[in-house]
Amino acid sequence: MTLSEFFDYLGSNPIVILAYFIGIPLTALLAGVMGRGEGNMSPWKYLYATLIYLVCVPGIFAVALSVYFFLFERGNIMNANVLVQILPIISMVFTLAIIRRNATFELIPGFGKLSSLMTMIGSVFVLMYLLDRIHLIAWVNVPVQYLILIVAGLLIAFRYGFKSLVS
């Protein structure tokens, strides 16, 4: 099964994807009502961690897919698949906003790893976009291993710069 076939399957069975991406924010809302003021305590923070991962992994994938589609494939925003490219992002934003009202993200297990993943994916896309636009490989006669070292160095620099910007 290809990714396109999977998206076609989801498009032909929208109830599955709708139930998933509507159920997670509703679960977070229900957990926020039931555990008001206790979001940083043991049972609730693990539930929130699970909900964050369940919604953020597809949400990050949807953002990456949309960025790739619009920047590199030169796709039209009017052709975006609402169920695959827009709904996961909206569900991710709503879920994170609901959880933030009752819990501190720094105290939720694994949230730092997830934000590092988002930073790394964003840095890779920025580098890919810059390399695509300046056609670096076309006019530089440098061995590939040196280009890989340059890209790895730039990723480390982006990560260090972002950490120092946030801290």
KENUVEX-486577 format. One record per residue (C-alpha): x, y, z; residue in one letter; residue number from 1. Coordinates in Angstrom, 3 decimals, padded with zeros to 6 digits. Layout:
% KENUVEX-486577
+----------+----------+----------+---------+-----+
|        X |        Y |        Z | residuo | num |
+----------+----------+----------+---------+-----+
|        X |        Y |        Z |       A | NUM |
...
+----------+----------+----------+---------+-----+
% end
This chain:
% KENUVEX-486577
+----------+----------+----------+---------+-----+
|        X |        Y |        Z | residuo | num |
+----------+----------+----------+---------+-----+
|  000.000 |  000.000 |  000.000 |       M |   1 |
|  001.387 |  003.369 | -000.969 |       T |   2 |
|  000.865 |  006.601 |  000.892 |       L |   3 |
| -001.493 |  007.786 | -001.838 |       S |   4 |
| -003.583 |  004.608 | -001.509 |       E |   5 |
| -003.686 |  005.077 |  002.269 |       F |   6 |
| -004.931 |  008.660 |  001.864 |       F |   7 |
| -007.529 |  007.459 | -000.647 |       D |   8 |
| -008.672 |  004.843 |  001.881 |       Y |   9 |
| -009.001 |  007.509 |  004.562 |       L |  10 |
| -010.919 |  009.697 |  002.113 |       G |  11 |
| -013.346 |  006.881 |  001.373 |       S |  12 |
| -013.798 |  006.143 |  005.106 |       N |  13 |
| -013.962 |  009.595 |  006.687 |       P |  14 |
| -015.753 |  008.414 |  009.833 |       I |  15 |
| -012.574 |  006.690 |  011.080 |       V |  16 |
| -010.375 |  009.760 |  010.772 |       I |  17 |
| -013.104 |  012.090 |  012.046 |       L |  18 |
| -013.687 |  009.931 |  015.127 |       A |  19 |
| -009.946 |  009.828 |  015.842 |       Y |  20 |
| -009.238 |  013.541 |  015.463 |       F |  21 |
| -012.412 |  014.683 |  017.208 |       I |  22 |
| -012.161 |  012.064 |  019.961 |       G |  23 |
| -008.712 |  013.128 |  021.154 |       I |  24 |
| -009.592 |  016.785 |  021.907 |       P |  25 |
| -012.846 |  015.647 |  023.510 |       L |  26 |
| -010.896 |  013.214 |  025.699 |       T |  27 |
| -008.514 |  016.029 |  026.673 |       A |  28 |
| -011.480 |  018.262 |  027.467 |       L |  29 |
| -013.107 |  015.557 |  029.581 |       L |  30 |
| -009.815 |  014.898 |  031.398 |       A |  31 |
| -009.470 |  018.624 |  032.023 |       G |  32 |
| -012.934 |  018.770 |  033.584 |       V |  33 |
| -012.445 |  015.643 |  035.696 |       M |  34 |
| -008.927 |  016.478 |  036.860 |       G |  35 |
| -009.140 |  020.242 |  037.170 |       R |  36 |
| -006.062 |  021.564 |  038.899 |       G |  37 |
| -004.440 |  018.115 |  039.007 |       E |  38 |
| -003.024 |  018.044 |  035.470 |       G |  39 |
|  000.568 |  017.827 |  036.640 |       N |  40 |
| -000.124 |  014.899 |  038.964 |       M |  41 |
|  000.671 |  011.304 |  038.178 |       S |  42 |
| -002.333 |  009.755 |  036.440 |       P |  43 |
| -003.339 |  012.858 |  034.475 |       W |  44 |
|  000.087 |  013.780 |  033.163 |       K |  45 |
|  000.504 |  010.306 |  031.636 |       Y |  46 |
| -002.924 |  010.533 |  030.028 |       L |  47 |
| -001.981 |  013.949 |  028.655 |       Y |  48 |
|  001.344 |  012.580 |  027.385 |       A |  49 |
| -000.499 |  009.804 |  025.559 |       T |  50 |
| -003.001 |  012.238 |  024.057 |       L |  51 |
| -000.228 |  014.601 |  022.998 |       I |  52 |
|  001.645 |  011.852 |  021.192 |       Y |  53 |
| -001.546 |  010.476 |  019.617 |       L |  54 |
| -002.385 |  013.874 |  018.144 |       V |  55 |
|  001.054 |  015.418 |  017.565 |       C |  56 |
|  002.649 |  012.628 |  015.546 |       V |  57 |
| -000.047 |  012.768 |  012.823 |       P |  58 |
| -000.209 |  016.561 |  013.198 |       G |  59 |
|  003.528 |  016.971 |  012.657 |       I |  60 |
|  003.321 |  014.573 |  009.724 |       F |  61 |
|  000.470 |  016.615 |  008.242 |       A |  62 |
|  002.486 |  019.834 |  008.615 |       V |  63 |
|  005.536 |  018.212 |  007.005 |       A |  64 |
|  003.401 |  016.767 |  004.205 |       L |  65 |
|  001.745 |  020.126 |  003.553 |       S |  66 |
|  005.050 |  022.009 |  003.560 |       V |  67 |
|  006.543 |  019.465 |  001.170 |       Y |  68 |
|  003.481 |  019.551 | -001.064 |       F |  69 |
|  003.333 |  023.334 | -001.287 |       F |  70 |
|  007.058 |  024.163 | -001.422 |       L |  71 |
|  008.598 |  021.324 | -003.389 |       F |  72 |
|  005.723 |  019.927 | -005.445 |       E |  73 |
|  004.327 |  023.421 | -006.133 |       R |  74 |
|  000.862 |  022.215 | -005.162 |       G |  75 |
| -002.208 |  024.396 | -005.028 |       N |  76 |
| -003.625 |  025.101 | -001.568 |       I |  77 |
| -007.125 |  024.664 | -002.984 |       M |  78 |
| -006.301 |  020.985 | -003.652 |       N |  79 |
| -005.380 |  020.252 | -000.022 |       A |  80 |
| -007.077 |  017.192 |  001.444 |       N |  81 |
| -009.069 |  018.452 |  004.410 |       V |  82 |
| -009.066 |  015.111 |  006.249 |       L |  83 |
| -005.353 |  014.398 |  005.826 |       V |  84 |
| -003.686 |  017.816 |  005.691 |       Q |  85 |
| -005.899 |  020.177 |  007.683 |       I |  86 |
| -007.894 |  018.197 |  010.285 |       L |  87 |
| -004.813 |  016.710 |  012.046 |       P |  88 |
| -003.294 |  020.182 |  012.429 |       I |  89 |
| -006.511 |  021.683 |  013.787 |       I |  90 |
| -006.962 |  018.754 |  016.171 |       S |  91 |
| -003.343 |  019.096 |  017.340 |       M |  92 |
| -003.724 |  022.816 |  018.036 |       V |  93 |
| -007.019 |  022.374 |  019.907 |       F |  94 |
| -005.718 |  019.431 |  021.943 |       T |  95 |
| -002.547 |  021.270 |  022.954 |       L |  96 |
| -004.577 |  024.358 |  023.884 |       A |  97 |
| -006.975 |  022.295 |  026.019 |       I |  98 |
| -004.148 |  020.454 |  027.774 |       I |  99 |
| -002.195 |  023.666 |  028.359 |       R | 100 |
| -005.093 |  025.052 |  030.425 |       R | 101 |
| -004.756 |  022.243 |  032.968 |       N | 102 |
| -001.113 |  021.108 |  032.812 |       A | 103 |
|  002.368 |  022.515 |  032.301 |       T | 104 |
|  004.051 |  021.091 |  029.214 |       F | 105 |
|  007.451 |  020.933 |  030.917 |       E | 106 |
|  006.067 |  018.461 |  033.468 |       L | 107 |
|  004.480 |  016.150 |  030.890 |       I | 108 |
|  006.747 |  013.170 |  030.175 |       P | 109 |
|  008.335 |  013.204 |  026.721 |       G | 110 |
|  007.131 |  016.628 |  025.644 |       F | 111 |
|  010.708 |  017.908 |  025.351 |       G | 112 |
|  011.518 |  015.125 |  022.887 |       K | 113 |
|  008.476 |  015.997 |  020.823 |       L | 114 |
|  009.389 |  019.686 |  020.655 |       S | 115 |
|  012.944 |  018.692 |  019.665 |       S | 116 |
|  011.481 |  016.562 |  016.874 |       L | 117 |
|  009.431 |  019.534 |  015.659 |       M | 118 |
|  012.528 |  021.731 |  015.717 |       T | 119 |
|  014.579 |  019.180 |  013.807 |       M | 120 |
|  011.898 |  018.667 |  011.149 |       I | 121 |
|  011.541 |  022.426 |  010.735 |       G | 122 |
|  015.307 |  022.854 |  010.412 |       S | 123 |
|  015.541 |  020.093 |  007.824 |       V | 124 |
|  012.761 |  021.671 |  005.770 |       F | 125 |
|  014.424 |  025.087 |  005.912 |       V | 126 |
|  017.707 |  023.574 |  004.765 |       L | 127 |
|  016.018 |  021.539 |  002.035 |       M | 128 |
|  014.199 |  024.621 |  000.803 |       Y | 129 |
|  017.384 |  026.702 |  000.769 |       L | 130 |
|  019.329 |  023.977 | -001.036 |       L | 131 |
|  016.498 |  023.590 | -003.533 |       D | 132 |
|  016.344 |  027.315 | -004.239 |       R | 133 |
|  020.055 |  028.038 | -004.622 |       I | 134 |
|  020.821 |  024.838 | -006.563 |       H | 135 |
|  023.974 |  024.310 | -004.509 |       L | 136 |
|  024.786 |  020.923 | -005.994 |       I | 137 |
|  024.516 |  022.235 | -009.556 |       A | 138 |
|  027.224 |  024.858 | -009.277 |       W | 139 |
|  029.526 |  023.533 | -006.559 |       V | 140 |
|  032.011 |  020.813 | -007.413 |       N | 141 |
|  032.347 |  019.372 | -003.903 |       V | 142 |
|  032.252 |  015.675 | -002.975 |       P | 143 |
|  028.953 |  014.520 | -001.517 |       V | 144 |
|  030.426 |  013.610 |  001.884 |       Q | 145 |
|  031.485 |  017.241 |  002.390 |       Y | 146 |
|  027.980 |  018.435 |  001.526 |       L | 147 |
|  026.555 |  015.996 |  004.084 |       I | 148 |
|  028.975 |  017.363 |  006.694 |       L | 149 |
|  027.946 |  020.925 |  005.816 |       I | 150 |
|  024.240 |  020.062 |  006.160 |       V | 151 |
|  024.878 |  018.250 |  009.483 |       A | 152 |
|  026.843 |  021.276 |  010.742 |       G | 153 |
|  024.025 |  023.599 |  009.733 |       L | 154 |
|  021.489 |  021.376 |  011.527 |       L | 155 |
|  023.582 |  021.499 |  014.694 |       I | 156 |
|  023.890 |  025.263 |  014.355 |       A | 157 |
|  020.113 |  025.620 |  013.865 |       F | 158 |
|  019.427 |  023.437 |  016.887 |       R | 159 |
|  021.910 |  025.310 |  019.086 |       Y | 160 |
|  020.564 |  028.656 |  017.894 |       G | 161 |
|  016.974 |  027.641 |  018.552 |       F | 162 |
|  017.800 |  026.347 |  022.036 |       K | 163 |
|  019.609 |  029.542 |  022.937 |       S | 164 |
|  016.736 |  031.583 |  021.479 |       L | 165 |
|  014.131 |  029.719 |  023.539 |       V | 166 |
|  016.149 |  029.565 |  026.786 |       S | 167 |
+----------+----------+----------+---------+-----+
% end
